[in-house]
C-alpha cells in the first residue's frame, strides 16, 4: 500500500502543479512563480519549436502574454499517471494588435479582438516540477478567428 499511496500523492501533487501553472502563471500573469513549478532544465515543446530551459520559458511566456489584454483558462479532463499529467484546456482571451505566428503562417491582428482555442497538453514531471510540456493547440481555429483563413 505504501508504494501505491506514494504514487497517488505524487500524482495529486503533479495535477495541482499543472492547475497552478494555468491558473496562476498564465491567467494571473505571474511569471515569477515559474521557478516553483518548472525545472531549470525543462523543455517546452510548442507547435513548430521547442523552448529549452526555465529562463527561456520565462522570457517566451512574458513576450507571449504581452499580446493579450485578458487571458483565462478552463482546465478539464486532468489525468495523472506516474510522472505524466495530461489535460484538455480551453483558453478564452482578448488579443492585442500584433503578428500572430503559427505553423501555417502569419496573420496581422489589426485590432483588439476575442480569440478562443482549445488544446491538449501533456506534462512530464521530475522531482515534483514540470520537466517537459507538449502542446497541441487548434491553430486552424485560431487562424480562422483572426481572419488568416477565409471560409466560404
N, C-alpha and C positions, 0 to 999 in steps of 0.2 A: 504494500500500500504506500510506502514512503516514496518510491520512485514515481508512481502514478500521480500521487498528490503533489510532488515537486514539479512534475510536468504541467499539471493543471494550474498551479500557482504561477509558473513561468509563462504559460500561455495567457493567463489572465493579465499578467503584468505587460506582456507584449501588446495585447489588444488595447490596453489603456494607453500605452505609449503612442500607438497609431492614432487613437482618438484625440489625444493631446496635440499631436502633430497637425491634424486638420483643424481642430477647434482653436487651439491657442496660437500656433505658429502661422498657419495660412489665414484663417478667418480673423484672428486677433492681430495679425501682422507683427508677432513677437519673435522676430528673427533671433533675438538674444537668447531665446530658450533652446535653440537648436543644439548647442553643446550638451544639454541634459538628455537629449533624445537620440542623437545621431553620433556614431563613432567618428573619430578623427579621420580614419581611412575609408570612410563609406564611399560607395559607388552608386550613384543615382542614374538609372537608365531611363532616359527621356526618349520620346519618339524621334528617332533620327540621330541622337547623340548621347554621350554619357557625361555626367558631371562627376569628377573624381575629387574626393576629399571634402571635409567639412567646410573649410574656408571657401572653396569654390562654390559649394552648395549655398552657403550663406550669401555670397555675392550674387549668384544667379537668382536666388529667390527674392532678394532685395530689388533687383532690377525688374524682375517679372511682376512683382506686386505693385511696383510704381505705375504699371499700366492700368491698374484697376482703381476705380472710385470706391467700389464696395466688392466684397468677396465673402460668400458664405458657402459652406459645405454641408451636405446631408450625407452622413455616413450610414450605410446599410450593409447587411449581409456580411458582417465581420466574422471570419472563420480563422481560427488559430490551430495549428498542428505542429508540434515540435518547435523549431526555430522560425517557422513561417507564419505570416498573417496575410490573409487576402481580404479585400474589401471592395464593395461597389460604392461608388461615390457620385454624387450629383452636385456640381458647382453652379451656383447662381451668382452672377456678377453684373457689374456695370463697368464697362471698359472705357478708358480714355482714348483720345486720338493717338494712334501710334501705328507702326508697321507690324502686323500680325504675321508671324512666320510659322509655316508648317512644312511637313514633308511634301505636300502637294503644291507648294508655292507660297507667295506672299500676297497680302492684301493690305491696302492703306485704309485704316479706320479713320475717317474724316471727322466724325463727331461722336460724342459720348453716346453709348447705347448699351442695351442689355445683351449679355452673352452668357448662355447657359449650356452646359455639356455634362455628359456622364463619362465615367472612366472605370476601368478595373485596375486596381493597384495591388501589387504583391510586395511584401517586405520580408527580408531575411534578417534575423537578429543574431548578434554575438554579444555576450556579456550584458544582456539587458538593454542594448541600444540597437538602433537600426544600422545594419551593416550594408545592406543593398536594398534598392527600391526599383521596381519595374512599373512603368506607367503605360497603359494602353487607353488613349482617350479618343473620343469621337471627333476627330479633326474634320471629317467631311461635314458633319452637322455644324461645327464651328464656322467653317468657311462659308457655308450656305447662309448662316445668320448674318455674317459680316459682308455679304454681297460678293464674295470672291468666286462663287459658283452660282450661275444663273439657272433657274429651273423654268421649264415651260409649262 
